[in-house]
Amino acid sequence: MKPIFRFYFTAILMILLASSCTGYKKIPYIKDAANLEQTELAKTALNYEAKVMPNDILLITVNTLTPEAAKDFNLPLIPQSSKNITPTDVTSVTETYGSLQNYIVDKDGCINFPILGKTKVGGLTKAQVEKLIHDAIYPAYTKENPIVTMRFLNYRVTVLGEVNKPGIYTSENARMTIFDALASAEDLTIYGKRDKILLVRLDQNGEKHIYPVNLQDRTLLLNNDLYYLQQNDMVYVEPNRTKGTNSQFGSFEGVALSGISLLISIIYLIKK
């Protein structure tokens, strides 16, 4: 092999090895997470609770030992046979004997609750909403100590971009981490930027905020505001430079590059 060809061959090999090492470094998630102190992780454990946002759909029920005592605080069931229902600010979820009516939070974060009227619940957690309604009706409107329960019915997030299965994903327990959402979307493609995910979120006032998220940064595990998703969040995975470069090449360019590669190989074998 002539020195000049040996030089080019070695140079190309080194470039390929360097690029493969660089590519690997861009793939792993939460690098060196094992080095996080357990005390740091313990501070963020179980501290997250979803908060009520505009357009949320809530199921709120009030129960007492005597059913009559709670009757006025629960919306009436919609009979299953009912076809003509007057539109209101509630939706419904089907039960055995009918449909429980549910509350839609308006743009101001309020619901129209029986007896209490317009009630501000935006920005509150499940426990806070339950306590708010409990304290408002007892003992002012009922002498029996009620049990108030609230449940989110529209806890969902949207995942778009460089994932294998983009779509809208729901959670039954009102809790979803950013990794849960990406796992539901069957993970990022090889072309997804792992160090720059965009999280689009609506706050309790209906304003949009955009947060960059680095999936490779181990401190993400300590940031509950980004690690846990809010209902109606949108996660967008940007394509990396490789995907952008590849998209510029059509079938003709691909054939041309293959031909050039073959030609170089033939010349190398002839000169060897």
LUMGUDREN-238558 format. One record per residue (C-alpha): residue in one letter; chain; x, y, z negated. Coordinates in Angstrom, 3 decimals, decimal comma. Layout:
BEGIN
<atom res="A" chain="A" X="X" Y="Y" Z="Z"/>
...
***
This chain:
BEGIN
<atom res="M" chain="A" X="0,000" Y="0,000" Z="0,000"/>
<atom res="K" chain="A" X="1,412" Y="3,375" Z="1,008"/>
<atom res="P" chain="A" X="2,025" Y="5,866" Z="-1,839"/>
<atom res="I" chain="A" X="-0,514" Y="8,349" Z="-0,458"/>
<atom res="F" chain="A" X="-3,311" Y="5,738" Z="-0,394"/>
<atom res="R" chain="A" X="-2,270" Y="4,462" Z="-3,820"/>
<atom res="F" chain="A" X="-2,541" Y="8,017" Z="-5,122"/>
<atom res="Y" chain="A" X="-6,040" Y="8,551" Z="-3,684"/>
<atom res="F" chain="A" X="-7,222" Y="5,166" Z="-4,898"/>
<atom res="T" chain="A" X="-5,986" Y="5,863" Z="-8,438"/>
<atom res="A" chain="A" X="-7,507" Y="9,351" Z="-8,443"/>
<atom res="I" chain="A" X="-10,932" Y="8,089" Z="-7,320"/>
<atom res="L" chain="A" X="-10,823" Y="5,306" Z="-9,901"/>
<atom res="M" chain="A" X="-10,006" Y="7,780" Z="-12,700"/>
<atom res="I" chain="A" X="-12,837" Y="10,087" Z="-11,619"/>
<atom res="L" chain="A" X="-15,314" Y="7,206" Z="-11,631"/>
<atom res="L" chain="A" X="-14,181" Y="6,064" Z="-15,078"/>
<atom res="A" chain="A" X="-14,387" Y="9,597" Z="-16,487"/>
<atom res="S" chain="A" X="-17,853" Y="10,181" Z="-15,066"/>
<atom res="S" chain="A" X="-19,126" Y="6,881" Z="-16,467"/>
<atom res="C" chain="A" X="-17,876" Y="7,777" Z="-19,955"/>
<atom res="T" chain="A" X="-19,446" Y="11,225" Z="-19,736"/>
<atom res="G" chain="A" X="-22,720" Y="9,729" Z="-18,541"/>
<atom res="Y" chain="A" X="-22,869" Y="7,340" Z="-21,505"/>
<atom res="K" chain="A" X="-22,419" Y="10,180" Z="-23,989"/>
<atom res="K" chain="A" X="-25,576" Y="11,812" Z="-22,621"/>
<atom res="I" chain="A" X="-27,785" Y="8,756" Z="-23,230"/>
<atom res="P" chain="A" X="-27,855" Y="7,839" Z="-26,990"/>
<atom res="Y" chain="A" X="-30,438" Y="9,416" Z="-29,324"/>
<atom res="I" chain="A" X="-29,722" Y="10,968" Z="-32,773"/>
<atom res="K" chain="A" X="-25,985" Y="10,379" Z="-32,629"/>
<atom res="D" chain="A" X="-24,275" Y="9,470" Z="-35,909"/>
<atom res="A" chain="A" X="-27,604" Y="9,430" Z="-37,758"/>
<atom res="A" chain="A" X="-26,144" Y="6,846" Z="-40,132"/>
<atom res="N" chain="A" X="-23,916" Y="9,608" Z="-41,516"/>
<atom res="L" chain="A" X="-26,881" Y="11,572" Z="-42,881"/>
<atom res="E" chain="A" X="-27,073" Y="11,642" Z="-46,660"/>
<atom res="Q" chain="A" X="-29,959" Y="9,661" Z="-48,133"/>
<atom res="T" chain="A" X="-30,792" Y="12,609" Z="-50,372"/>
<atom res="E" chain="A" X="-31,316" Y="14,783" Z="-47,274"/>
<atom res="L" chain="A" X="-33,658" Y="12,252" Z="-45,722"/>
<atom res="A" chain="A" X="-35,576" Y="11,843" Z="-48,981"/>
<atom res="K" chain="A" X="-36,390" Y="15,567" Z="-49,073"/>
<atom res="T" chain="A" X="-38,252" Y="15,355" Z="-45,761"/>
<atom res="A" chain="A" X="-39,952" Y="11,999" Z="-46,356"/>
<atom res="L" chain="A" X="-43,768" Y="12,027" Z="-46,365"/>
<atom res="N" chain="A" X="-43,943" Y="15,823" Z="-46,517"/>
<atom res="Y" chain="A" X="-45,755" Y="16,212" Z="-43,213"/>
<atom res="E" chain="A" X="-49,502" Y="16,680" Z="-42,801"/>
<atom res="A" chain="A" X="-51,333" Y="17,748" Z="-39,666"/>
<atom res="K" chain="A" X="-53,041" Y="21,140" Z="-39,817"/>
<atom res="V" chain="A" X="-56,374" Y="22,122" Z="-38,333"/>
<atom res="M" chain="A" X="-56,062" Y="24,066" Z="-35,077"/>
<atom res="P" chain="A" X="-58,540" Y="25,805" Z="-32,741"/>
<atom res="N" chain="A" X="-60,534" Y="23,339" Z="-30,586"/>
<atom res="D" chain="A" X="-59,915" Y="20,477" Z="-33,003"/>
<atom res="I" chain="A" X="-62,773" Y="18,028" Z="-33,452"/>
<atom res="L" chain="A" X="-63,363" Y="17,176" Z="-37,106"/>
<atom res="L" chain="A" X="-65,517" Y="14,574" Z="-38,786"/>
<atom res="I" chain="A" X="-66,491" Y="15,853" Z="-42,250"/>
<atom res="T" chain="A" X="-68,782" Y="13,897" Z="-44,571"/>
<atom res="V" chain="A" X="-70,028" Y="14,588" Z="-48,097"/>
<atom res="N" chain="A" X="-71,061" Y="11,671" Z="-50,305"/>
<atom res="T" chain="A" X="-72,587" Y="11,475" Z="-53,781"/>
<atom res="L" chain="A" X="-73,965" Y="8,686" Z="-55,977"/>
<atom res="T" chain="A" X="-77,435" Y="9,948" Z="-55,170"/>
<atom res="P" chain="A" X="-77,745" Y="10,206" Z="-51,359"/>
<atom res="E" chain="A" X="-80,327" Y="12,989" Z="-51,616"/>
<atom res="A" chain="A" X="-77,821" Y="15,216" Z="-53,387"/>
<atom res="A" chain="A" X="-75,476" Y="15,202" Z="-50,379"/>
<atom res="K" chain="A" X="-78,068" Y="15,168" Z="-47,615"/>
<atom res="D" chain="A" X="-78,022" Y="18,937" Z="-46,997"/>
<atom res="F" chain="A" X="-74,236" Y="18,984" Z="-46,530"/>
<atom res="N" chain="A" X="-74,139" Y="16,410" Z="-43,732"/>
<atom res="L" chain="A" X="-75,216" Y="17,003" Z="-40,168"/>
<atom res="P" chain="A" X="-78,089" Y="14,734" Z="-39,109"/>
<atom res="L" chain="A" X="-77,487" Y="11,563" Z="-37,132"/>
<atom res="I" chain="A" X="-78,304" Y="11,683" Z="-33,434"/>
<atom res="P" chain="A" X="-80,504" Y="8,633" Z="-32,694"/>
<atom res="Q" chain="A" X="-79,000" Y="6,304" Z="-30,093"/>
<atom res="S" chain="A" X="-82,215" Y="6,507" Z="-28,091"/>
<atom res="S" chain="A" X="-82,062" Y="10,284" Z="-27,925"/>
<atom res="K" chain="A" X="-81,329" Y="11,532" Z="-24,411"/>
<atom res="N" chain="A" X="-82,151" Y="15,222" Z="-24,535"/>
<atom res="I" chain="A" X="-79,990" Y="16,902" Z="-27,140"/>
<atom res="T" chain="A" X="-79,672" Y="20,653" Z="-27,418"/>
<atom res="P" chain="A" X="-75,991" Y="21,676" Z="-26,956"/>
<atom res="T" chain="A" X="-74,388" Y="22,920" Z="-30,181"/>
<atom res="D" chain="A" X="-70,890" Y="23,557" Z="-31,482"/>
<atom res="V" chain="A" X="-70,533" Y="19,903" Z="-32,463"/>
<atom res="T" chain="A" X="-69,806" Y="16,649" Z="-30,662"/>
<atom res="S" chain="A" X="-70,661" Y="13,137" Z="-31,749"/>
<atom res="V" chain="A" X="-69,115" Y="9,756" Z="-32,483"/>
<atom res="T" chain="A" X="-71,252" Y="6,627" Z="-32,164"/>
<atom res="E" chain="A" X="-72,154" Y="4,627" Z="-35,269"/>
<atom res="T" chain="A" X="-74,459" Y="1,613" Z="-35,752"/>
<atom res="Y" chain="A" X="-77,659" Y="3,586" Z="-36,223"/>
<atom res="G" chain="A" X="-76,809" Y="6,682" Z="-34,261"/>
<atom res="S" chain="A" X="-74,091" Y="9,249" Z="-33,743"/>
<atom res="L" chain="A" X="-72,388" Y="11,290" Z="-36,419"/>
<atom res="Q" chain="A" X="-72,159" Y="14,904" Z="-35,359"/>
<atom res="N" chain="A" X="-68,729" Y="16,477" Z="-35,608"/>
<atom res="Y" chain="A" X="-67,423" Y="19,991" Z="-35,932"/>
<atom res="I" chain="A" X="-65,465" Y="21,796" Z="-33,216"/>
<atom res="V" chain="A" X="-63,106" Y="24,415" Z="-34,636"/>
<atom res="D" chain="A" X="-63,578" Y="27,742" Z="-32,860"/>
<atom res="K" chain="A" X="-60,835" Y="30,075" Z="-31,625"/>
<atom res="D" chain="A" X="-60,788" Y="31,823" Z="-35,012"/>
<atom res="G" chain="A" X="-60,219" Y="28,550" Z="-36,864"/>
<atom res="C" chain="A" X="-63,762" Y="28,378" Z="-38,251"/>
<atom res="I" chain="A" X="-66,541" Y="25,805" Z="-38,375"/>
<atom res="N" chain="A" X="-70,226" Y="26,320" Z="-39,126"/>
<atom res="F" chain="A" X="-70,760" Y="24,112" Z="-42,179"/>
<atom res="P" chain="A" X="-74,250" Y="23,373" Z="-43,559"/>
<atom res="I" chain="A" X="-75,318" Y="25,660" Z="-46,427"/>
<atom res="L" chain="A" X="-71,876" Y="27,348" Z="-46,502"/>
<atom res="G" chain="A" X="-72,118" Y="28,804" Z="-42,991"/>
<atom res="K" chain="A" X="-68,983" Y="29,983" Z="-41,192"/>
<atom res="T" chain="A" X="-66,017" Y="28,487" Z="-42,999"/>
<atom res="K" chain="A" X="-62,348" Y="29,141" Z="-42,224"/>
<atom res="V" chain="A" X="-60,409" Y="25,868" Z="-41,977"/>
<atom res="G" chain="A" X="-57,712" Y="26,756" Z="-39,411"/>
<atom res="G" chain="A" X="-54,181" Y="26,151" Z="-40,641"/>
<atom res="L" chain="A" X="-55,296" Y="23,875" Z="-43,476"/>
<atom res="T" chain="A" X="-54,351" Y="20,242" Z="-43,965"/>
<atom res="K" chain="A" X="-56,860" Y="17,413" Z="-44,394"/>
<atom res="A" chain="A" X="-56,530" Y="17,528" Z="-48,179"/>
<atom res="Q" chain="A" X="-56,911" Y="21,304" Z="-48,252"/>
<atom res="V" chain="A" X="-60,094" Y="21,226" Z="-46,145"/>
<atom res="E" chain="A" X="-61,580" Y="18,554" Z="-48,384"/>
<atom res="K" chain="A" X="-60,790" Y="20,577" Z="-51,502"/>
<atom res="L" chain="A" X="-62,076" Y="23,809" Z="-49,954"/>
<atom res="I" chain="A" X="-65,479" Y="22,315" Z="-49,160"/>
<atom res="H" chain="A" X="-65,652" Y="20,379" Z="-52,433"/>
<atom res="D" chain="A" X="-65,025" Y="23,490" Z="-54,529"/>
<atom res="A" chain="A" X="-67,451" Y="25,559" Z="-52,437"/>
<atom res="I" chain="A" X="-70,428" Y="23,230" Z="-52,943"/>
<atom res="Y" chain="A" X="-69,743" Y="21,930" Z="-56,463"/>
<atom res="P" chain="A" X="-71,159" Y="22,953" Z="-58,856"/>
<atom res="A" chain="A" X="-72,718" Y="25,913" Z="-57,025"/>
<atom res="Y" chain="A" X="-75,022" Y="23,863" Z="-54,787"/>
<atom res="T" chain="A" X="-75,037" Y="20,387" Z="-56,320"/>
<atom res="K" chain="A" X="-74,692" Y="19,072" Z="-59,843"/>
<atom res="E" chain="A" X="-73,200" Y="15,783" Z="-58,703"/>
<atom res="N" chain="A" X="-69,467" Y="15,726" Z="-58,107"/>
<atom res="P" chain="A" X="-69,186" Y="14,930" Z="-54,364"/>
<atom res="I" chain="A" X="-66,564" Y="13,055" Z="-52,383"/>
<atom res="V" chain="A" X="-65,595" Y="15,041" Z="-49,287"/>
<atom res="T" chain="A" X="-63,701" Y="13,326" Z="-46,479"/>
<atom res="M" chain="A" X="-62,313" Y="14,806" Z="-43,271"/>
<atom res="R" chain="A" X="-60,813" Y="13,101" Z="-40,241"/>
<atom res="F" chain="A" X="-59,263" Y="14,372" Z="-37,010"/>
<atom res="L" chain="A" X="-60,959" Y="12,918" Z="-33,941"/>
<atom res="N" chain="A" X="-58,789" Y="14,479" Z="-31,235"/>
<atom res="Y" chain="A" X="-55,225" Y="13,951" Z="-32,425"/>
<atom res="R" chain="A" X="-53,463" Y="13,601" Z="-29,086"/>
<atom res="V" chain="A" X="-50,285" Y="14,773" Z="-27,385"/>
<atom res="T" chain="A" X="-49,282" Y="15,087" Z="-23,740"/>
<atom res="V" chain="A" X="-45,955" Y="13,752" Z="-22,435"/>
<atom res="L" chain="A" X="-44,760" Y="14,897" Z="-19,008"/>
<atom res="G" chain="A" X="-41,612" Y="14,987" Z="-16,894"/>
<atom res="E" chain="A" X="-38,848" Y="12,403" Z="-16,743"/>
<atom res="V" chain="A" X="-40,546" Y="9,581" Z="-18,640"/>
<atom res="N" chain="A" X="-41,566" Y="6,197" Z="-17,325"/>
<atom res="K" chain="A" X="-45,258" Y="6,631" Z="-18,092"/>
<atom res="P" chain="A" X="-46,401" Y="10,266" Z="-18,414"/>
<atom res="G" chain="A" X="-49,821" Y="10,747" Z="-19,929"/>
<atom res="I" chain="A" X="-51,949" Y="11,723" Z="-22,923"/>
<atom res="Y" chain="A" X="-51,475" Y="9,640" Z="-26,075"/>
<atom res="T" chain="A" X="-53,606" Y="9,537" Z="-29,220"/>
<atom res="S" chain="A" X="-53,025" Y="8,711" Z="-32,874"/>
<atom res="E" chain="A" X="-55,664" Y="7,251" Z="-35,170"/>
<atom res="N" chain="A" X="-53,933" Y="8,304" Z="-38,393"/>
<atom res="A" chain="A" X="-53,224" Y="11,933" Z="-37,374"/>
<atom res="R" chain="A" X="-49,473" Y="11,404" Z="-37,405"/>
<atom res="M" chain="A" X="-47,072" Y="11,055" Z="-34,488"/>
<atom res="T" chain="A" X="-43,355" Y="11,706" Z="-34,256"/>
<atom res="I" chain="A" X="-41,672" Y="12,905" Z="-31,090"/>
<atom res="F" chain="A" X="-40,104" Y="9,443" Z="-30,760"/>
<atom res="D" chain="A" X="-43,532" Y="7,816" Z="-31,159"/>
<atom res="A" chain="A" X="-44,805" Y="9,913" Z="-28,255"/>
<atom res="L" chain="A" X="-41,808" Y="9,087" Z="-26,058"/>
<atom res="A" chain="A" X="-42,098" Y="5,401" Z="-26,927"/>
<atom res="S" chain="A" X="-45,769" Y="5,505" Z="-25,878"/>
<atom res="A" chain="A" X="-44,590" Y="6,995" Z="-22,588"/>
<atom res="E" chain="A" X="-42,166" Y="4,040" Z="-22,287"/>
<atom res="D" chain="A" X="-39,062" Y="6,147" Z="-22,964"/>
<atom res="L" chain="A" X="-37,167" Y="8,645" Z="-20,826"/>
<atom res="T" chain="A" X="-35,909" Y="7,698" Z="-17,411"/>
<atom res="I" chain="A" X="-32,162" Y="7,698" Z="-16,853"/>
<atom res="Y" chain="A" X="-32,610" Y="11,144" Z="-15,302"/>
<atom res="G" chain="A" X="-34,223" Y="12,776" Z="-18,358"/>
<atom res="K" chain="A" X="-32,306" Y="15,411" Z="-20,316"/>
<atom res="R" chain="A" X="-31,980" Y="14,048" Z="-23,824"/>
<atom res="D" chain="A" X="-30,401" Y="17,195" Z="-25,201"/>
<atom res="K" chain="A" X="-33,101" Y="19,603" Z="-23,999"/>
<atom res="I" chain="A" X="-36,705" Y="18,507" Z="-24,430"/>
<atom res="L" chain="A" X="-39,321" Y="21,266" Z="-24,342"/>
<atom res="L" chain="A" X="-42,060" Y="21,181" Z="-26,970"/>
<atom res="V" chain="A" X="-45,064" Y="23,406" Z="-26,206"/>
<atom res="R" chain="A" X="-47,287" Y="24,037" Z="-29,229"/>
<atom res="L" chain="A" X="-50,392" Y="26,058" Z="-30,050"/>
<atom res="D" chain="A" X="-50,402" Y="27,629" Z="-33,500"/>
<atom res="Q" chain="A" X="-53,459" Y="28,131" Z="-35,707"/>
<atom res="N" chain="A" X="-54,149" Y="31,448" Z="-33,954"/>
<atom res="G" chain="A" X="-54,174" Y="29,850" Z="-30,507"/>
<atom res="E" chain="A" X="-50,799" Y="31,314" Z="-29,466"/>
<atom res="K" chain="A" X="-48,315" Y="29,208" Z="-27,466"/>
<atom res="H" chain="A" X="-44,783" Y="28,609" Z="-28,699"/>
<atom res="I" chain="A" X="-41,994" Y="26,752" Z="-26,890"/>
<atom res="Y" chain="A" X="-39,280" Y="24,933" Z="-28,852"/>
<atom res="P" chain="A" X="-36,171" Y="23,257" Z="-27,386"/>
<atom res="V" chain="A" X="-35,528" Y="19,842" Z="-28,952"/>
<atom res="N" chain="A" X="-32,239" Y="17,963" Z="-28,810"/>
<atom res="L" chain="A" X="-32,952" Y="14,242" Z="-29,154"/>
<atom res="Q" chain="A" X="-29,248" Y="13,563" Z="-29,659"/>
<atom res="D" chain="A" X="-28,946" Y="15,866" Z="-32,670"/>
<atom res="R" chain="A" X="-29,194" Y="13,840" Z="-35,875"/>
<atom res="T" chain="A" X="-30,517" Y="16,854" Z="-37,801"/>
<atom res="L" chain="A" X="-33,764" Y="16,427" Z="-35,853"/>
<atom res="L" chain="A" X="-34,629" Y="13,800" Z="-38,475"/>
<atom res="L" chain="A" X="-34,528" Y="16,556" Z="-41,099"/>
<atom res="N" chain="A" X="-36,707" Y="19,041" Z="-39,215"/>
<atom res="N" chain="A" X="-40,313" Y="18,035" Z="-39,905"/>
<atom res="D" chain="A" X="-41,700" Y="20,875" Z="-37,769"/>
<atom res="L" chain="A" X="-40,155" Y="19,347" Z="-34,638"/>
<atom res="Y" chain="A" X="-39,834" Y="15,689" Z="-35,604"/>
<atom res="Y" chain="A" X="-43,578" Y="15,406" Z="-36,273"/>
<atom res="L" chain="A" X="-45,908" Y="16,502" Z="-33,505"/>
<atom res="Q" chain="A" X="-49,050" Y="18,536" Z="-33,964"/>
<atom res="Q" chain="A" X="-52,277" Y="17,610" Z="-32,210"/>
<atom res="N" chain="A" X="-52,450" Y="18,963" Z="-28,653"/>
<atom res="D" chain="A" X="-48,656" Y="19,359" Z="-28,430"/>
<atom res="M" chain="A" X="-47,091" Y="18,960" Z="-24,997"/>
<atom res="V" chain="A" X="-43,668" Y="17,320" Z="-24,620"/>
<atom res="Y" chain="A" X="-41,859" Y="18,033" Z="-21,363"/>
<atom res="V" chain="A" X="-38,678" Y="16,185" Z="-20,366"/>
<atom res="E" chain="A" X="-36,557" Y="18,105" Z="-17,882"/>
<atom res="P" chain="A" X="-34,684" Y="16,268" Z="-15,094"/>
<atom res="N" chain="A" X="-30,910" Y="16,313" Z="-15,346"/>
<atom res="R" chain="A" X="-28,520" Y="17,585" Z="-12,697"/>
<atom res="T" chain="A" X="-28,107" Y="14,137" Z="-11,151"/>
<atom res="K" chain="A" X="-31,835" Y="13,920" Z="-10,417"/>
<atom res="G" chain="A" X="-31,757" Y="17,424" Z="-8,934"/>
<atom res="T" chain="A" X="-28,795" Y="16,560" Z="-6,720"/>
<atom res="N" chain="A" X="-30,333" Y="13,285" Z="-5,577"/>
<atom res="S" chain="A" X="-33,577" Y="15,000" Z="-4,676"/>
<atom res="Q" chain="A" X="-31,688" Y="17,126" Z="-2,120"/>
<atom res="F" chain="A" X="-30,616" Y="14,068" Z="-0,158"/>
<atom res="G" chain="A" X="-33,019" Y="12,380" Z="2,224"/>
<atom res="S" chain="A" X="-32,710" Y="8,969" Z="3,874"/>
<atom res="F" chain="A" X="-30,446" Y="10,325" Z="6,623"/>
<atom res="E" chain="A" X="-27,963" Y="11,780" Z="4,139"/>
<atom res="G" chain="A" X="-27,989" Y="8,505" Z="2,184"/>
<atom res="V" chain="A" X="-27,142" Y="6,484" Z="5,297"/>
<atom res="A" chain="A" X="-24,424" Y="8,977" Z="6,223"/>
<atom res="L" chain="A" X="-22,802" Y="8,727" Z="2,787"/>
<atom res="S" chain="A" X="-22,915" Y="4,932" Z="2,965"/>
<atom res="G" chain="A" X="-21,257" Y="5,046" Z="6,389"/>
<atom res="I" chain="A" X="-18,480" Y="7,329" Z="5,151"/>
<atom res="S" chain="A" X="-17,880" Y="5,048" Z="2,171"/>
<atom res="L" chain="A" X="-17,649" Y="2,029" Z="4,481"/>
<atom res="L" chain="A" X="-15,249" Y="3,854" Z="6,794"/>
<atom res="I" chain="A" X="-12,937" Y="4,755" Z="3,922"/>
<atom res="S" chain="A" X="-12,928" Y="1,129" Z="2,782"/>
<atom res="I" chain="A" X="-12,005" Y="-0,105" Z="6,292"/>
<atom res="I" chain="A" X="-9,174" Y="2,437" Z="6,573"/>
<atom res="Y" chain="A" X="-7,887" Y="1,381" Z="3,174"/>
<atom res="L" chain="A" X="-7,834" Y="-2,297" Z="4,203"/>
<atom res="I" chain="A" X="-6,082" Y="-1,527" Z="7,510"/>
<atom res="K" chain="A" X="-3,401" Y="0,583" Z="5,855"/>
<atom res="K" chain="A" X="-2,877" Y="-1,850" Z="2,986"/>
***
